[in-house]
Amino acid sequence: MDRIRIRGGSPLKGSIAVGGAKNAALPLMTASLLTDETLTLVNLPDLADIQTLTRLLERHGVGIAVDAPASAATGRVVSLRAREITDVTAPYDLVRKMRASVLVLGPLVARCGQARVSLPGGCAIGARPVDLHIKGLEQMGARIELDGGYINAAAPDGLRGAHIVFPMVSVGATENLLMAASLARGETVLVNAAREPEVGDLARCLVAMGAEIDGIGTDTLRIQGKERLHGAVHRVISDRIETGTYAMAAAITGGSLEILGGDLDQIQAVEKVLGAAGVVFERTERGFSVARANGLHGVDVMTEPFPGFPTDLQAQMMALMCVAQGAAMITETIFENRFMHVPELARMGANITIHGASALVRGTPRLTGAPVMATDLRASVSLVLAGLAAEGETEINRVYHLDRGYERLEEKLAACGAEIERIKGSE
């Protein structure tokens, strides 16, 4: 397996371009199942998760072509066309690699009247069950049975609109039911819907495809179902998690970066927390600049659904607090088991004590390089941040997690002065 080696201590200086949002791109790709016409996505990132979903969609009969971008700023342009759905089964060997694969469930049932999708199973950062997806589709008239680890869904007469109240905020369930409702008969109302920017991006794409959706950006979505949707061209929003990660990279190294394409409006909660810690942001024509002012100060953080502090930046924030003055309490409210990076940070000299769903971080003057192991996507990049700030050499193992969510990470950081390299290993 590949490893990443970092020699820390170099302040980052320069500019880093943010790519298209992985968490927006995945549901957008599954939206191609809703029409027999072409859906063209601009600024689609080139990541391992995108490749996994590409293989699944091709199994369903989607033709996928990578087009030449008009310019470097455009990002990858990918056209998807599901002229005919040739297979309604999403097998375990693909779904197990990425939980977002379950997002094919709603579109397949809505368009074909049936679907057989593997249960995603557990996850390193928590169970993340799909019961809200299933209950919502049942309210829309689907008959669902769980058999042999698969969700067998049938709606031979099509789906019908329903009034669905989520007992808790779920991004995946909101996206799945939003897509299903776009082809259902009548009106569907989703109450307590997720408000994440990626959900809004999906809704805007569906509107471009002919869907009728009110309440985009709010916690109540009203969808008037249509008999069919048509093709469209849609640009994927920038990745707010990548944006926040690189902002913290500048802060943890004491450097100064311009985040090209970064959208501060998407990370207002992050900007507020980092501002309290001593990090300064300034909007530019191309995005924003970020640097720390006079040292770093410990601040308390609690993860929350959007517009709160995102769980996908919790590990990175913890790495930053490891080198701050004073103490910080970081509380995780979204997923269980999301502190697996703590023992690895401790190997580098971090002073962290876990109390249930909270971690007390006492800042230390410096971290020390060490061999560490990545446990999940966001934990792996937190170790990269720690390595950038640490004295000596850090070697990060199992970095295939990084390739799921960060495109050309080493190249981008190296261009800004980081001493970082990828060491290729045998599979």
N, C-alpha and C positions, 0 to 999 in steps of 0.2 A: 504493500500500500504506500501511497505517496505520503511524504512528511513535509512540514514547513519548518525551516530554520530561520531564526531571527536573532540578530545581534542588536540589542536595545540601546537606547540612549540618544538617538538622533531625533531632534525636533522635526516634525513634518512641515514642509513649506512648499507651496505651489497650488495646484488646482486638481480636483478629482471630479470626474463626471459621474453623475448618478444615472443608472439605467432604468429601464421600465420595471414596474413593480411586479415581483413574482406573485404575490398574493392577489393581485388584480388580474394578471395574465392567465392564471390557471382557470378561474371561472369564465373568463372571456373566451378562452379556447373551447370550453364545453358548450358555450352558447351556439357554436357552429352546428351543433346537433339539432337545433330548433328550426332550421330552414334548409331547403335543397339548393339555395343559392350561395354565392361566395361571400364569406366574411373575411375581410382583410384587416389584420391587426398590425399597426405600425408601432415601432419601439418595443417589440417583444424581446425580452432578455433571452440570452443563450445560456441556460442553466440545466443541471441534471434533472430537476423536477419537470422542466418544460419538455425535455427529451422523453421522460417516462410517460407523461400525458400524451405526447405525440404518438408513441407506440400504441397506447390504449385507444385513442381516437381512430387511428388507422385500422385497428381491429374492428371498430364499429362501422368502417366504410368511409371514413373521412379522407378525402384527398388533400394532402398538405404540400404546399410549395413555398420555398423561401425565395422571395423576390429581391432584386437588387435595390438597395435603398437609394433615394434621390440624393442624399448627402450623408455625411458621417453623423450629423446632428439628428437625422431621422431615426437612426437605430434600425434594427432588423425589421424587415417587412415580410410577414408570413400570411399566405392566403389559405383558407380552409374551406372545403366544400363537401358537405354531406349530401350529395345528390340522392343517395339511397342508403338507408341504414341496413347493413348486411348482417349484423350480429348484435344482439341486445345483451350479451353477457360480458360483464367486466370481471375477468378472472382474478383469483387470489394472487397469482404470481406477479401481477402488475399492481393491483390495489394495495398490497402489503408494503410496497416500496414508498407509497405516498398517499396519505390520508385524503388529500384533495381529490383523488380519483373518484370518491363517492359522489362528487358533483355531477357525474353523468347520469345519476339515478333520475332526478327530476326531468331533465330534457328527454331522456329515452321514454319514460312513461307518458309524458305529455305528447310526444310526436308519434310513438309507435304503439302506445297502449300497453306496453309490457317492458319489463327490464329484469335482469338477473345480475345483481351486483354483489360482489364479495363484501362481507363485513370487514372493515379495515383492521379490526383487532386493536390491541393495546398500542401504546406509544411510550417512548423513553421519558416523555415529560407529562405523562398522565393518560388516563383512559380515553377521554374525549369521545363519549358515546354518540351514536347517531340516532338516538331515540326521537329527538325533535324533528329530524328529517322525516322519519317514518310516520310519526303521529300526524304531522302536517299533511302528508300525502294521503293518509287515510281519511282525514277530514275533507279532502278534495275528491273522495270517492274511490281511491285506489284500494284494492284488496292486497294485503301484504302478509306473507308468511316467511318465517325464518327457518331455513332448512339447510343443514350441512354447511353452516357458516356463510350462507348466502341470503341476501334479501331478494325474495321473489315477489315482484310487484306486478299487478295486472289492473288495467282500467280499459276493458274492451270497448266501452261506450264513451271513452274519453274522460278527462278530468273536469270537474265543475268548480266554480268559485266557492270560496269559503271564508269565514271570519276566523282567523287563527291568531291566538294570543300566546306568544312565547313566554313560558314561565321564567326563562332566563335568557339573556342576550346570547345569541349564537350566530357568528358570521356565516359559517357553512350552511346552517339550516335556512337562514335568511336568503342566501344566494340560491340554494337548491329550489326552494319554494317560489322564489321570485321568477326563476326561469320556467318552472312548471306552470305557474299562474299565467304566464304570457300567452300560453296556448290553451288555457282552460276556458270553459263556457262560463260567461258571466263575470262578476266582480269578485276579486279576492282582496281581503284586507289583512295585512300583516301588522300586528300590534306588538310593541316592544321589539321591533326589528333592529338589527345591528346598524349602526350609523357610520361604520368605518368608511374611509374614502374609497376603498376597494369595492365596497358594496355600491356606492354611488356611481363608480366608474362602470360597473356591470349594468346598472339601471340605465345609464345614459347610452350605452351601447345597444341595449335592447330597444330603447326608444328609437335609435337610428335605424333599427331593423324593423320598425313598424309597431312596436309595443306601445301601449298607453299606460303610463305610470305616473301617479301623482305622489308628492311627498318625498321626493328624492332628497336625501340628506337629513331626514327626520326619522323618528322612531315609529312612524306609522306610514306604511306604503299601501297605496290603492292601485290595483292592477285590473284593467279591463281586458279580459282575454280576447284574443284574436284567432281567426280560423287559421291564419298562416302568417309567418314572418318572412321578410325578404333579406337579401344581402345588404352589407354596409361596409364602410371603411371607418375604422375607429383607432385612435391613438391611445396606447396604454399610458396611464399616469406614471409619474416618477415614483421610485421606491422610497417611501418614507422611512423604512427601517434601515436601508442602506444609507440614506441621508443622515439619520441620527447616529449611525455607527461611525461614519467618517467625521462627523462633528466631534464625537467623543475621542476619536483618534487624535485630532488636533489638540484637544484639551489635555489628554493624558500624557502627550509628549512635550507639551509646552510649545507647540508650534503654531502655525497660522495657515489655514487652508481656505480656498474659495471652492465651495461646493457647487459645481456647475449643474444647472437643472434642478437643484434642490428647492423645495417649496416649503418655506417657513410656516405657511398657513396649515400645512398638514401635520406639523410637529409643534404646535403651540404649547402643549403641556410639557414637552421635552425642553423647548426653549426656556420656559419659565423655571423649570427645575435646574437646568444648567446655568441659567442666569444667576440664580441664588447661590450656586456653587462657585461663581466667579468667572463664568465663561461669557464672552461678549460676542453678539451676533450683529451683523450689519448687512442689509440687503444690497445686492449689486444688480447690474443689468443682466447678468448671466445666472444669478442664483443668490447666494449670500456668502459672506466671509465669516469665519469663526476663529477665535483665539481666546486664550485665557488671560485675564487681566493681571491680578496680583496673587498668584497662588490659587490653590483649590481648597474649598471648604466643604466639610461634610454636610449633606442635606438628606432629609428623610424622603423616601419615595414609596408610593403605593401604586401597584399596577391596577388599571381599570379599563373597561371597554372605552372605545373612542367616545368623546374627545379626551379621555384621561390618558395617563402615562401608559404606553403600550407594553404588554408583557414581552414582546419580541425584542425590547431594548433593556430588559431588566438585567440580564447577565452582563451586558456591556457597561451599564451604569454601575454595577457592582465592582467591575474591574477599575473603573474610574475612581470610585470612592476608596479603593484600596490605597491610593496614593494621596488622598486628600488630608487636610488638617482636621483633626477632630474625629467625631464618630458620625455614622449614618445608619439609619434603620431602614432596611428595604423589605417591603411586605409584598408577597405575591398572592393575588386573589383570583387569578384566572385559572392556572393549572397547578396541579399537585406535582411533586417530584421535579420541580424546576430549579433546584439548587444543586444539581449534580456537578456544576463547575466549581463549587466551593472547595472540595478537597484538592482539586488541581491548582486553584489559586493559592491555597495554603502551601502547596509544595514550592511556590515561588515567594513565600514569606508573608502572604496576606494574613491579617488577623481578623477572622470572621467566626462568629458564634451563631449557630442556628437555634431559633426558638420557634418551633412549629412552622407557621407560614411566614415567619419573619427572620431576617438575618441581620445581626448587628455587626457592622463593619467599622473597625477602628483603624484609621489611616496610619500608614507607616511611612517613614522617610523615603524608602526605596524598596522595590521588589528585586528579586534575584532570579536570573535565568535558570531554568530547570527543564528536564524532559517531562512533558505533560501529555494527556490524552483527551481528545475531544469526545464528548458524549452526545451532543446534538448540534443542530445548526447554529443557534445563537450562542450556546456555550462555547463552541469552537472559536467563534470570532471574538469572544471576550478574552480568550487566551491569547489571541493575536494582539489585542490591545495591550494586555498585560506584558506580553513579550516586547512590544515596542518601547515600553517605559522601563523595562527591567535592566539591571546591570548584567552584562554577560550574555550568554547564549541560551536561547529557549528553543527547544525542538518539540513541535506539536505533531502528535500521531493521530491517525484516523481522520485526516482532513477531507475525506470524501464528503463529510457533512457540509463543509464550507461550499463545495461545488454545487450544492442544492440551492444556495441563495445568494452567492456573491460571485459576480462575473469578473474575471481577471483581477482578483483581489491583490495578489502579489505584485502584478505589473503596475497597478494603480498606486500602490503604496511605495514601491521602489522608485517610481517617477517623482515622488515627493521627498526623496531622501532616506527612506527606510532601508536598512540592511536586511533584506528578506529574500529568501529563495525557496523554491519548491524542489524537493529531492524525490525524483521518481523512484518508485519501488515496484516490485513484481506483485501481481494480483494474488 
